[in-house]
Amino acid sequence: MNLLVIGTGYVGLVTGACLADMGHHVICLDIDAEKIAALLSGIVPIYEPGLEEIVERNVAAGRLKFSTDYPSSVKHANVCFIAVPTPSLEDGSCNLSYVLAAAKSIAEAMTEPMIIVTKSTVPVGTSKKIRETVAAYTTLPFDIVSNPEFLKEGAAVVDCMKPDRIILGVESSHAAQMMKEIYSAFTINHDRILIMDNASAEMTKYVANAMLAARISFMNEMAGLCEQLGANIKHVRIGIGSDQRIGYHFLYAGAGYGGSCFPKDIRALQAMALAVDYDTPLLHAVDTVNERQKKVLVKKIKKHFDSVANKTIAVWGLTFKPDTDDLREAPAITLIEELLALGAILRLYDPIAMEKAQKILTHPNITWCRDEYHAAEGSHAIALVTEWKQFRFADLDQIAESMQGKVFFDGRNQYKKDEMRAKGFHYFGIGV
Ligand SMILES: NC(=O)c1ccc[n+]([C@@H]2O[C@H](COP(=O)([O-])OP(=O)(O)OC[C@H]3O[C@@H](n4cnc5c(N)ncnc54)[C@H](O)[C@@H]3O)[C@@H](O)[C@H]2O)c1
């Protein structure tokens, strides 16, 4: 089928490349001319494991093209996917201006009936707003489908190729049929398509993210309590996870969640509730606990050192999670800003996001390092914030040798307290 994907970010580019890999003819469109120029010259502007190969393969096969031009791209397609940002407004509600701008551009360029699919995470009721926007600019028939995306950054290609489920909020059987056909190659093994109304599809995405964020905040709150009461959250996780109703997944205590989805989606869901005068104390708590948790490392650092001013601290990992270059709302950024405000000297390292980080963090007290060993050199303490695999088996003897102090703040519980203490480190984990 001929498809158009609007927005070539983490969702759009991955979706477009995977759809092309399944044999569809896809144009990925973006208003960011630099991004499209990079893609046209063979550079994939984001880091996602496996993405470069799949883009390269499908460009070479002629199934994947890039454009900034709405009229020719819309003319090419029977189905348009919208995968543009939906950031927070000041009050926490969702900013729909990018989505509605894309809808307007599609409508203005339409020359034939169209199926318009929303992949962006949008508040309940957005499909109606898209319908009104499109109807204002064309008299041609069209369908609106809500098809929220569930991929995880760092595993986006795998998630897209083998989705747990594909949610389709539809208004017509024609749209449902077309969408089933598009996704048929992804569901050969067993049917994972769930058809529902638009509002429920839109809501499903927010509820999924709220549930995941709640699990994290719950474990972080319990980790703090474990520290006070002398228990170990790692043991507790195994203890509760063995109950099949609870399970082991997504129950890790750490330095808080970040990224481009959980924080803004929790806020948007709260705003949706507020708009209908419905109290959501649980959502409020999830967000509040996370804001506190993002400061838990700086609190531990302040408690350990009499003064943080002029202490050299190595920060391992800057992205909000491993295997991505995404720094949006990353707990490491909060930590770095707090430490700089306290006068610390920072040695920063991330395996993938150094270039992106250098664009948003500029301070004379920052040294950008080659690797985790280089970052540790001469430092009083290490703060591990992102659990990149390469940090897990670092040569700690070599690292300890090169440091000024031997203090390790483990924001992701990657190391064992006893082993670290045996190596002479002052070790501080989360809830251990
Ligand atoms: N990143 C994730 O892990 C993830 C997962 C699931 C859902 N989502 C949702 O998907 C949506 C997109 O997220 P993302 O992380 O891919 O965003 P992103 O910021 O990485 O990319 C969005 C792209 O859209 C482009 N764009 C903006 N307005 C446009 C327009 N009018 N026409 C064409 N292009 C336009 C931007 O230039 C940018 O390249 C958001 O609603 C997000 O909540 C994201």
The ligand as a Gaussian input file, in Angstrom:
#p B3LYP/6-31G(d) Opt

LIG

0 1
 N        9.163000       8.528000      21.727000
 C        8.472000       7.490000      22.173000
 O        9.021000       6.549000      22.774000
 C        6.992000       7.411000      21.954000
 C        6.327000       6.193000      22.175000
 C        4.947000       6.143000      21.978000
 C        4.255000       7.277000      21.591000
 N        4.917000       8.449000      21.402000
 C        4.161000       9.623000      20.960000
 O        4.401000       9.799000      19.568000
 C        4.419000      11.188000      19.240000
 C        5.736000      11.539000      18.560000
 O        6.790000      11.322000      19.492000
 P        8.316000      11.276000      19.038000
 O        9.105000      10.953000      20.248000
 O        8.453000      10.437000      17.823000
 O        8.527000      12.811000      18.636000
 P        9.834000      13.486000      18.015000
 O        9.925000      14.822000      18.644000
 O       10.988000      12.554000      18.091000
 O        9.480000      13.648000      16.473000
 C        8.412000      14.380000      15.983000
 C        8.735000      14.919000      14.601000
 O        7.570000      15.574000      14.088000
 C        7.995000      16.663000      13.298000
 N        6.874000      17.600000      13.090000
 C        6.337000      18.499000      13.958000
 N        5.290000      19.107000      13.390000
 C        5.157000      18.602000      12.141000
 C        4.243000      18.848000      11.069000
 N        3.245000      19.716000      11.190000
 N        4.406000      18.170000       9.924000
 C        5.423000      17.282000       9.794000
 N        6.307000      16.993000      10.772000
 C        6.168000      17.654000      11.935000
 C        9.153000      17.243000      14.094000
 O        9.978000      18.047000      13.266000
 C        9.847000      15.957000      14.580000
 O       10.852000      15.550000      13.685000
 C        4.152000      11.928000      20.540000
 O        2.782000      12.154000      20.659000
 C        4.592000      10.932000      21.608000
 O        3.930000      11.124000      22.832000
 C        6.267000       8.538000      21.563000

